[in-house]
């Protein structure tokens, strides 16, 4: 097949090698094996390695500084401008690189609600990355393909190395978003998560124009249709906690909140697998079979069994699979307005309570703060947990100012009378290295109590430093862990550590200007 048959010439792609369009999962697996891009494991899943880049590379992401979007974009440390001239040069280099090379094309959708759905076309030089796109985005029917039109195009060619001296970038890797042309260029990195997150960044730009709040969160619902949202950065437990056998999964990472309710942006899940266990994460464990794609998971050489505890390549080992691999998931991925919202954080200082209720003003403060500890391996160069603040729990993917998304969330919390909780999935009894990680079974019990309304029937007390409401009891949970100061051997040491974190909150929040006084008053006591 040639590029003209699939409309690639409109992108300037000429004289490619063989073009494979919308191959099935078995065909993409066969191509991956034949091209020696990956191997099959004993469980039937496809295993690949991503080389130097085993996580996102935020310092290599750019947005083209087109005049029509210049005043909209929140230019900052993560939204870095690239000139139109540099983009055009890089695009021409990519077109030259593609000539004579085989290409894999996936055509699908992003957005499970048909009223807001956009076409996403992904063009790859690697068969396994095209399988990733096939599993991660919404897959069209044969009838839908007859009338298919792409709204966003991603061209991912890891073999093309960028040149900082020529291209105006920082390294051989580049992820460049052109919001006007609706094109993403990816080169120099084999990490497939760049494909997923670049499309999410587009949705964070485009959906606000249609009064849809784009969110970095998981979502599920109970049998009565009550929806819950799980906000949080990578490694905080979004995928694990939302994959609950007692509830139905809508999606694990990216959603929109429209005037009609919640809808999944994606058609798949991208779960961390480091220290994955059948006991603690049974649904994810069972989802890893033929059709699933694992990145950087080590296989035993003799029996091809995966070793999920091996972090020799990275802590950020991953698996991608269709959401349908989770039993009783919600298809299509839409739900009503949420009853409960949970902000997940992995506090490496061990000072935040494992669960606390937030007022609407506190919810805005913590949403705009987006505190967690960045866990090892999620991004290049991170080997130990680091304190980080990521606005709206997704700053690297937000082209617009955080206040835009925060105001949209606030309006919805008020309109739909939503309960909001802050859940610490990190450490207790001391900071990282001294304390211990909160057991997932305890976190699940606390989350269940929040979702089923049991926490509306217990007494709370104000945390003296963070001002949030700490429950005195939670059904099925040892009360000793609910108040974090009680888990420390040295109360004075706890207070010093808590106030140090509080000062970090206050310092971080200074970046926001013209914030209403009532939200500023939700700040923790730092002195």
Secondary structure, 3 states (H helix, E strand, C coil): CCHHHHCHHHHCCCCCCCEEECCCHHHHHHHHHHCCCCEECCCCCEEECCCCCCCECHHHEEEECCCCCCCCCCCCCCCCEECHHHHHHHHHHHHHHHCCCCEEEEEEEECCCCCCCEEEEEEECCHHHHHHHHHHCEECCHHHHHCCCCCEEEEEECCCCCCHHHHCCCCCCEEEEECCCCEEEEECCCCCHHHHHHHHHHHHHHHHHHCCEEEEEEEEECCCCCEEEEECCCCCCHHHHHCCCCCEEEECCEEEECCCCEEECCCEEEEECCCCCCCCCHHHHHHCCCCCEEECCEECCCCCCEECCCCCCCCCCEEEEEHHHCCCCCCCCEECCEEEEEEEECCCCCCCCCEEEECHHHHHHHHHHCEEEECCCCECCCCCCEEEECHHHCHHHCCCCHHHHHHHHHHHHHHHCCEEEEEECCEECCCCCCCEECCHHHHHHHHHHHHCCHHHHCCEEECCCCCCEEECCCCCCCHHHCCHHHHCCCHHHHHHHHHHHHHHHHHHHCCCCCCCHHHHCCCCCCC
